[in-house]
């Protein structure tokens, strides 16, 4: 265990990746704190993904509460990676803490919270979650908007009312995002980028027509 623990902070990413792989192959609950701490500072995406896998291999009783505490960290990566790991573990105890970060100021944390909340939400809370997520329509760049759309689409039919309402928003970015999300729900294999582009063009055209009409 000591060698694995030390190698998780090795100078080269290949050594850290191998250490994370070893930690997951031979799960040891005594490594939980070390793995979680490393998630907060690890710069390599593939190593972080392996760290998450290693944590998922440990008993939930040794990880879930620790990860929930990590959601209060001042470090954005710590919060984001903890959310990602909790979404993979799927323990319902993490739902309230994940929902509390839906509007985090950091874009990556918010994206992780959307995915985690959609994975962890109890059935009775789905309509409220859909309404909360819909308030973020139009936020961020293309990748961020796609993440939100996937979270909303993953909630199923409960998302329809809020998307229909958002499609009438005075904000053209919100309208376009809502329409692209609706298309993604109807056809998960459709290209989100093209759907969003078309919706944005339609929204922009509508704004011009209203302006010309003096509305």
Secondary structure, DSSP 4 states (H G I P E B T S, - for coil): -HHHHHHTT-SSHHHHHHHHHHHHHT--GGGHHHHHHHHTT---HHHHHHHHHHHHTS-HHHHHHHHHHHTT-S-HHHHHHHHHHHHHH--GGGHHHHHTTTT-SSHHHHHHHHHHHHHH--GGGHHHHHHHHHTTTT-SSHHHHHHHHHHHHHTGGGGHHHHHHHTT-S-HHHHHHHHHHHHHHH-TTS-HHHHHHHHHHHHHHHHHHHHHTT-
